[in-house]
Amino acid sequence: MSWDTVRLDWDGDVATLTVDRPDALNALNVATLEAMGEALEEAADDDARALVLTGAGNAFIAGADIKYMRELSAEEAQEWGELGHAVADALETFPAPTIAAVNGYAFGGGCEMALACDLRIASESAVIGNTEIDLGIIPGWGATQRLPRLVGDETARRMIFLGERLDADSAAEADLVGEVVADDELDDVAAELADRLAGKPAFAMRTAKQALNQGYEGSLASGLEYEKRAFASLFGSHDQREGMAAFVEDREPEFE
Ligand code: HXC
């Protein structure tokens, strides 16, 4: 399938989803969000073992499309919110690990798409923030819930209340991104990490991701209970038997 403002490229088992609307700094409109949803479905159906999300040109995603959003009624805004949430949820529940390669501006809804990924790498010139407050709105695609989980409540409140725009180093200091790399190294570093993730046993990877996600769904106690069951469910799988056999036999494992 092909889309006007989204590209899905493959390198082996690794899919890269690029938001490709550089004239608007990759701001997300309805068509782009719908295309992202379809591309994520396609990548999952085609068994991507890792997925990189990035933006074309010098921006990651400069947010939701303000020109589209400005005249929405409350009812339309509800639908608009649902659409963005559905894409963020598709990233969060994507059956393989996802990496946001943040190559420039990641504001508002752009920051929220990065938050929905498993891991984030920023280029030196990236600028990241939930800037919605300065438009008279609040984050609407997940940041009020996902940002504090990542950076802690105090930092999240500062960022959201003040609409702070963090440079890449400050974002790393706040644990909003895991790593900062030179602009011209971002694609390679993201590809290398994606390759490493793709090489791990897929069933265990998916189960680890589900268990980590589940931990945010309820209490610590229910998360720990979930982990116990998820952990046990891996035993008897080919990859568990093979991984442990390889360790004991001092050889490289051959995962399914
Ligand atoms: C629509 C946008 C846009 C956006 C940039 N553009 N961001 N269009 N929505 N979010 C467009 C500009 O209008 C302009 O189009 C072109 O992209 C280039 O942008 P410039 O502003 O000329 O570039 P520059 O001076 O380099 O400034 C870049 C910038 C600035 C700092 C990123 O564009 C900016 O502040 N953008 C808004 C960022 C923001 O507030 N994002 C959060 C949105 S709210 P033309 O046609 O003039 O060339 C949000 C809510 C999510 O995301 C939740 C929803 C439920």
Residues whose N, C-alpha, C, O or C-beta is under 5 A from the ligand:
A	BS01	HXC	D23 A24 L25 A27 A62 G63 A64 D65 I66 K67 W80 G81 Y105 F107 G108 G109 G110 T131 E132 I138 P139 G140 W141
